Amino acid sequence: MHPSDSDPSGRGPPAAQDDAAVTATGNGAPSPAPVPSKGGDDDDIIIRARDVTVTFGTKTVLDGLSLDVRRGEILGFVGGSGQGKSVLLRTILGLNQ
């Protein structure tokens, strides 16, 4: 029996999602813990950023950020106001010059 045979929508069961771990830094703010690699090769990577640093004048907004997003992954950015979420997305899209 095919998994979608038991689902009237024809979509089959939902894909499993991994939970990312979160640890606290010295100042009590959460920071993401390393997530184990799911394997696969670089062909699955659709967005790659390495050692991204963004400054505006003398203010460093992002410092040494690295990120891989693989095909099919769902990713969210969570943080307070002014912590670089929009700057990161604008930088990935090439909108910050």
Wavefront OBJ file of the C-alpha trace (Angstrom):
o trace
v 0.000 0.000 0.000
v 1.314 3.461 -0.889
v 1.273 5.990 2.020
v -1.002 8.331 0.073
v -3.578 5.530 -0.423
v -4.805 5.974 3.159
v -4.933 9.786 2.923
v -7.949 11.130 0.992
v -6.046 14.339 0.187
v -3.451 12.287 -1.722
v -0.599 14.121 -0.022
v 0.507 11.309 2.267
v 1.776 11.753 5.804
v 3.382 15.056 6.825
v 7.168 15.208 6.636
v 9.000 14.791 9.925
v 10.516 17.972 11.324
v 13.633 18.123 13.498
v 13.526 20.340 16.575
v 16.469 22.738 16.829
v 18.065 22.909 20.252
v 18.434 26.228 22.045
v 20.974 27.006 24.752
v 21.420 30.085 26.937
v 24.421 32.366 26.588
v 26.167 34.037 29.509
v 23.767 36.988 29.359
v 20.693 34.732 29.464
v 19.758 35.311 25.814
v 18.985 32.153 23.834
v 21.380 31.114 21.117
v 20.981 28.229 18.696
v 22.894 25.073 19.502
v 24.568 23.238 16.641
v 22.120 21.055 14.737
v 23.553 17.735 13.558
v 23.993 17.418 9.810
v 21.319 15.419 8.030
v 23.911 14.192 5.561
v 23.269 14.656 1.886
v 25.526 16.471 -0.468
v 26.022 20.087 -1.432
v 23.527 19.677 -4.297
v 20.747 19.854 -1.668
v 21.905 23.290 -0.446
v 19.825 26.080 -1.988
v 21.109 28.967 0.169
v 24.634 29.177 1.554
v 26.132 32.075 3.503
v 29.634 31.965 4.978
v 31.184 34.321 7.525
v 28.728 37.136 6.770
v 29.512 40.404 8.529
v 27.355 43.495 7.994
v 28.163 46.908 9.425
v 26.379 50.228 9.205
v 28.893 52.943 10.027
v 30.565 51.773 13.231
v 27.721 49.432 14.265
v 28.220 45.732 13.458
v 24.802 44.156 12.909
v 25.871 40.658 11.815
v 29.269 39.227 12.693
v 30.606 36.000 11.197
v 27.229 34.395 10.483
v 27.236 31.143 8.469
v 24.119 29.370 7.244
v 23.121 26.499 4.944
v 19.505 25.937 3.902
v 18.734 22.630 2.206
v 15.943 21.921 -0.239
v 12.741 21.176 1.687
v 13.864 22.704 4.992
v 11.651 25.197 6.774
v 13.550 27.971 8.519
v 12.473 30.834 10.749
v 14.372 33.745 12.271
v 13.368 34.721 15.790
v 14.747 37.636 17.771
v 13.973 40.967 19.297
v 13.758 44.299 17.565
v 17.066 45.425 16.091
v 18.817 42.053 16.314
v 19.489 41.614 12.583
v 16.677 39.427 11.220
v 15.712 41.771 8.394
v 19.336 42.697 7.714
v 20.169 39.011 7.247
v 17.296 38.441 4.822
v 18.060 41.629 2.873
v 21.725 40.622 2.666
v 20.904 37.122 1.381
v 18.614 38.684 -1.243
v 21.333 41.140 -2.278
v 19.370 44.222 -1.248
v 22.020 45.606 1.147
v 24.861 47.246 -0.763
l 1 2 3 4 5 6 7 8 9 10 11 12 13 14 15 16 17 18 19 20 21 22 23 24 25 26 27 28 29 30 31 32 33 34 35 36 37 38 39 40 41 42 43 44 45 46 47 48 49 50 51 52 53 54 55 56 57 58 59 60 61 62 63 64 65 66 67 68 69 70 71 72 73 74 75 76 77 78 79 80 81 82 83 84 85 86 87 88 89 90 91 92 93 94 95 96 97
